[in-house]
Amino acid sequence: MKRAFQSFYFLLFFLITFSVECQISLSKVSSFQINSLLDVSIVDYSPKNDLYLGFINSPKGERIVLIDQNGKIIANERLQGEGPNQYVSHLNCMGFSEDGNIWLQTVTHLFRYDTSLQKLERIPFQSSVKLQIYGRKEVFPFFNQSGQDALFSFITNPSGSNSYVPNAPFNKDLIEIFNVGEQRIKRIAPVSDRSISSKLDESLQSSMYFIVYAVDRNKQKLYLTSRMDNEITVYDLNSGRLDSRINIRHGDFDLLNQNSISVKDLKSSGREFLSSRNHKIYSLKGGLVALDYVTEIPEGIFQQKKMMDPKYSNIMDPDYHKLIFFDLEKQLTDDISVPKNGELRAVLPGQKLLFKIIDPEVEEDFITYEVYQAVRK
């Protein structure tokens, strides 16, 4: 009896400690509006320049934009083309360099521009993973190996892409890194490291290649998961070593609790995927990591929304997005709802998050962004 009481009080103490010490809330700290009839998507922020970097998918082609803290567009150029200051291929990734310049990455080339959007450098690179993404841009995943500028490196395959090929070996690496100084490719993170692989039958093997990741340049770590996964694996970007595993306790991803998962267990409507899935990972300062995942939408509700808006997708619906926060060892929170009509777009200094506000019921001639602080209670 005494042992039972001791176990009960230990469990109670653990639960109270976890709930008090490990809760995080989002607190709005500022907002700004961008006057534009076209959609402006922000991808990155530079504390050195105090500028946002984004893009516009205009009827005449892709445009790169720079925006100040007040929402004023200070640079707006169509850089895709065949001119001397342009790039030919569609962009996969974009982001600020540590010195405030701009990186633009296509499937075969990396370009460096200044904040006047003038080309400074063109770097060709080899890659076995020639994947093109459309309709969006990922933040450019670069780092300096061992902290040395001469070992500037970046990941060639963007987060949110799928590099699966039929009959791929089980030890195939998911991440390809190109070292610019040495002109050398390194591959890390074999698919065999994914613990979820033991639950997936052959019909779902490709899902493990649908990578979702973030780079922590300060700690030189890679946080990696896949679209259908219940853990984040942490890799050392210098050695390629698997350092640790962080379990994910989704609030609404019951499929992962099954002993065996096949394609028949997934919910869909035509070509639309309705089941829960991991969407993005963000690395914040101080070792804080945020997972953005999409929860399952019932088919009846999906069909209703599709009738009202033929372009509807729950991946673009903030009502079906949840955030979970982690440190480098464990999960810190349960599911956290995103701000109303908020779509998480970028990480800012000081553990802040930038949300784009999307209200499909209101047509406006400006785009609203809001900044939220991740606050530990």
Sequence and secondary structure as in RCSB ss.txt:
>XXXX:A:sequence
MKRAFQSFYFLLFFLITFSVECQISLSKVSSFQINSLLDVSIVDYSPKNDLYLGFINSPKGERIVLIDQNGKIIA
NERLQGEGPNQYVSHLNCMGFSEDGNIWLQTVTHLFRYDTSLQKLERIPFQSSVKLQIYGRKEVFPFFNQSGQDA
LFSFITNPSGSNSYVPNAPFNKDLIEIFNVGEQRIKRIAPVSDRSISSKLDESLQSSMYFIVYAVDRNKQKLYLT
SRMDNEITVYDLNSGRLDSRINIRHGDFDLLNQNSISVKDLKSSGREFLSSRNHKIYSLKGGLVALDYVTEIPEG
IFQQKKMMDPKYSNIMDPDYHKLIFFDLEKQLTDDISVPKNGELRAVLPGQKLLFKIIDPEVEEDFITYEVYQAV
RK
>XXXX:A:secstr
 HHHHHHHHHHHHHHHHHHHHS EEEEEEEEEEEE SS  EEEEEETTTTEEEEEEEETTEEEEEEE TTS EEE
EE  BSSSTT B S  SEEEE TTS EEEE SSEEEEE TT  EEEEEE   S      S  EE  EEEGGG GG
GEEEESS TT B   TT  TT EEEEEEETTTTEEEEEEEGGG GGGGTB GGGGGGGGBEEEEEETTTTEEEEE
ESS SEEEEEETTT  EEEEEE   SS GGGGSS B GGGS EETTEE S EEEEEEE GGG EEEEEE    HH
HHHHHHHH TT  GGG GGGEEEEEE SSSB  S EE  TTEEEEEEETTTEEEEEE  TT   SEEEEEEEEEE
E 
